[in-house]
Amino acid sequence: MGWLLPTVTQAAFESVQASPVGYSYPDGQYWDDTLFSIPPAAIKAEVKVFHQTTSREYIEFLLTENTTDQKGQIAYDEWVACGKSQPTPMGSQQIDLAPRYSVTGLTSGSQATLSLEGCEIGARCIFAYSLNGAGPTQTAWGSIDLSPPIKQAAPAYAGSNGIASLQVTVPPGISGIPIWTQAAAVSSIGPLFSNSLALVVQ
């Protein structure tokens, strides 16, 4: 099912005194793009879309600006009586902002691959691990899911695909040992911690 939308032009807005305030749109554009700053250390964003038939600003404008008859007052009274046009939710979506961490090939005496996806291009990525538990431990960057002592592998840098990968040697003779690991991508907005992993060396 699709929507047949009329052609939107600035002239059409002006003809009914309905031009956008504080914005300018090219003819034919019937949507708005707004950018929002993401706070440092944010790990997810939840976006909700609401529809409101009549805003408070609009109904108050009709009330105060209509001086020829009582229609502005009538419209305002109906708006109040009907719940002041409470916004109706139309949809929502959650966006995962934290980098995604995975480990493959964690086998004694072999090479394991540490991968961090969803990073800013060029971000310095740090891979850390603990043999003592899942924390939490407070650091200068925030709380992490590792217990001290915490050790780090060599850093890696995210490529143009937003992925940083690092191969590490798993020592022989340590099969069955549990390990807790977590990564962080240091980007232009600060460090972003990944999901943490609790693994057992094969």
C-alpha positions in Angstrom: 0.0 0.0 0.0 1.4 3.4 -0.9 0.4 7.0 -0.3 -0.4 9.3 -3.2 1.0 12.7 -2.0 0.3 16.0 -3.7 3.2 18.0 -5.0 4.4 20.3 -2.2 5.6 23.7 -3.3 6.5 26.9 -1.5 3.9 28.8 -3.5 1.2 26.4 -2.3 2.2 27.0 1.3 2.2 30.8 0.8 -1.2 30.8 -0.9 -2.8 29.5 2.3 -0.5 31.4 4.7 1.0 28.1 5.9 4.7 28.5 5.1 7.2 26.7 7.4 8.6 28.9 10.1 12.3 29.0 10.5 12.9 26.4 7.7 13.2 26.4 4.0 12.3 23.4 1.9 12.8 22.9 -1.9 9.6 22.3 -3.9 8.6 18.7 -3.8 10.1 17.9 -0.3 7.4 16.7 2.1 9.8 15.4 4.9 12.2 16.9 7.4 15.8 15.8 8.2 17.0 16.8 11.6 20.4 15.9 13.1 20.8 15.1 16.8 24.1 15.0 18.7 24.9 11.7 20.3 26.1 12.0 23.9 29.5 10.5 24.7 29.4 6.9 25.9 25.9 6.3 24.6 25.3 2.6 23.8 21.9 2.7 22.2 19.3 5.1 20.9 15.5 4.7 21.0 13.6 6.7 18.3 9.9 7.2 18.7 7.6 8.9 16.2 4.4 10.6 17.4 1.5 12.2 15.5 -0.4 15.2 16.9 -3.4 16.6 15.0 -3.2 20.0 16.7 -0.3 21.5 18.7 -0.7 23.8 21.7 1.1 26.6 19.8 -1.2 26.3 16.8 -4.5 26.3 18.8 -3.3 29.2 21.0 -2.5 31.1 17.8 -6.0 30.6 16.5 -7.4 31.6 19.9 -5.5 34.9 20.1 -5.3 35.9 16.5 -8.9 35.4 15.5 -10.6 38.6 16.4 -13.5 38.6 13.9 -15.7 35.9 15.6 -15.7 33.2 18.3 -14.4 30.4 16.1 -11.0 30.6 17.6 -12.5 30.2 21.1 -14.7 27.4 19.9 -11.8 25.5 18.4 -9.8 26.0 21.6 -12.6 24.8 23.8 -13.0 21.7 21.6 -9.3 21.1 21.8 -9.4 21.2 25.6 -12.5 19.0 25.8 -10.9 16.3 23.6 -7.8 15.9 25.7 -5.6 18.7 24.1 -4.8 16.4 21.2 -2.5 14.0 23.0 0.3 12.8 20.7 -0.4 9.3 19.3 2.6 6.9 19.0 3.1 5.9 15.4 6.3 3.7 15.6 9.6 3.2 17.4 13.0 1.7 16.8 16.1 1.0 18.8 19.5 1.6 17.3 22.6 -0.1 18.8 25.4 2.4 19.0 28.0 0.3 20.9 30.6 -1.5 18.9 30.0 -5.2 18.5 32.8 -7.5 19.8 33.4 -11.2 18.8 36.1 -13.7 19.3 36.7 -16.8 17.0 39.3 -19.5 17.2 39.9 -19.4 20.9 41.7 -22.7 20.9 44.8 -23.6 22.9 48.0 -23.4 20.8 46.3 -21.6 17.9 45.5 -18.1 16.6 42.3 -16.4 17.8 40.8 -13.5 16.0 39.4 -10.5 17.9 36.9 -8.4 15.9 35.2 -5.2 16.8 32.5 -3.9 14.3 30.6 -0.7 14.2 33.5 1.6 14.9 34.3 5.0 13.7 36.8 4.9 10.8 40.3 5.1 12.2 39.2 4.5 15.8 41.9 3.1 18.0 40.5 -0.2 19.4 41.6 -1.7 22.6 41.1 -5.4 23.5 41.3 -6.3 27.2 40.8 -9.5 29.1 40.8 -10.9 32.6 41.2 -14.4 34.1 39.5 -13.4 37.4 35.9 -12.5 36.5 33.4 -10.1 34.9 33.9 -7.1 37.2 32.5 -4.5 37.3 35.6 -2.4 37.6 35.7 1.4 37.6 38.3 2.9 35.3 39.1 6.5 34.1 36.9 5.8 31.1 34.0 4.3 33.0 32.8 0.9 34.3 34.0 -2.2 32.5 32.9 -5.8 32.8 36.4 -7.2 33.9 38.0 -8.0 37.2 41.6 -7.0 38.0 44.2 -7.7 37.0 43.2 -6.6 33.6 45.5 -7.2 30.6 45.5 -5.6 27.2 46.4 -6.9 23.8 48.1 -4.7 21.2 45.7 -2.0 19.8 44.1 -2.2 16.4 42.6 0.5 14.2 39.2 0.4 12.4 39.4 0.4 8.7 37.1 2.0 6.1 34.5 -0.7 6.9 34.4 0.3 10.6 35.9 -3.1 11.6 39.1 -3.6 13.7 40.6 -7.1 13.8 43.5 -8.5 15.7 45.0 -11.9 15.7 46.5 -13.2 19.0 48.4 -16.4 19.9 46.6 -18.6 22.4 49.2 -20.3 24.5 49.3 -24.1 24.5 48.2 -26.1 27.4 45.4 -23.8 28.7 42.3 -25.6 27.5 39.4 -25.3 29.8 40.5 -22.0 31.3 37.7 -19.4 31.5 38.4 -15.9 30.2 36.5 -12.7 30.3 37.1 -10.1 27.6 35.8 -6.7 26.4 36.9 -4.1 23.9 36.6 -0.4 23.5 36.8 1.9 20.4 38.3 5.3 21.1 36.7 7.7 18.6 36.1 11.4 18.2 33.3 11.3 20.9 35.4 9.4 23.4 35.6 5.7 24.3 32.7 3.4 23.5 32.7 0.0 25.3 31.6 -3.1 23.5 29.6 -6.0 24.7 31.5 -8.2 27.1 32.2 -11.9 26.5 32.7 -14.8 28.9 34.5 -17.6 27.1 36.4 -20.8 27.8 39.6 -21.7 25.9 39.0 -24.8 23.8 
